[in-house]
Amino acid sequence: MARSPGRGSILRRPAAGERRGQVGIFQFFGEVVSELKKVTWPSREETTRLTMLVIGVSIAIGIVLGVLDMSFSRLLDVILF
């Protein structure tokens, strides 16, 4: 048998003058701002260093995959022709 939400339930009906959507939106953005104030942002140097690392690793993986692709392509040409 289904149970109805009790007094302590998370789900509640909005009060008479309360609009559900607007209160939720303002509350959401208020919580977003408060969470962003808690964030520990990286320094400019750390951001630059990690960005260069990502670019370097991406280039290295691209080169490795390119070499593998050319190798398999030539191997397939030898086998088929």
N, C-alpha and C positions, 0 to 999 in steps of 0.2 A: 504494500500500500504506500502511496506517495506521501511524503511528509511536507508540511508547509514550513516555510522559513520561520524560525523562532525569533525571540526578541533580540538576541545577540547576533543575528545573521548579518552577513556582509551586505546582502541585497536588501535594500530598503526602498520604500516609496518616497518620492520627493514631497516635501511639505507643500501646502496650498499655494504659496506664492513663489515657490522655488522652481526654476526651470532646469531640467536635468542636463541638457547639452551644454548650456553656457557655463554653469557652475563647474562642470567637468573640464571644460577647455581652459578656463582661468586657473583652476587648480593644477591641471597638467603643466601649463607653462610656468606656473610658480614653482612647481617641483623641479622642472627642468633647470631653471635658473639656480635654484638652491644646490642641485647636484653639480652643476658646472662650476660653482664656487669651490667645491670640495676637490676638484680635479687637480692633480699635480702635473702641470704642463712641462714638457721637456724644454731644455734650453735650446737656443738657436744653434749652437755648436753640435749638440747631440742630434738634433733634427737633421742637420746637414750631413753629419757623419753616417747616420742610419740610412738616409736617402741615397747617398753614394754607395753604400753597401748593397742596398736593394738593386740599384742600377747595375752595379758590377756583377752581382750574382745572376741577374736576368741576362746580361750579355754573355756570361760564361755558359749558362744553360742553353741559350740560343745557339752558340757556336757548337757545343757538343751535339745538340739535336740536328743542326745543319750537317755536320760531318756524318752522323749516323744515317741521315736521310740520303745523302749522296752515296754513301757506301752501299746501302741496301738497294738503291736505284741502279748502281753499276752492277751489283751482284745479280739482280733480277734481269738486267740486259744480257749478261753473260749466259744465264741459264736459259732464257727464252730465245735468244737469237744466235 
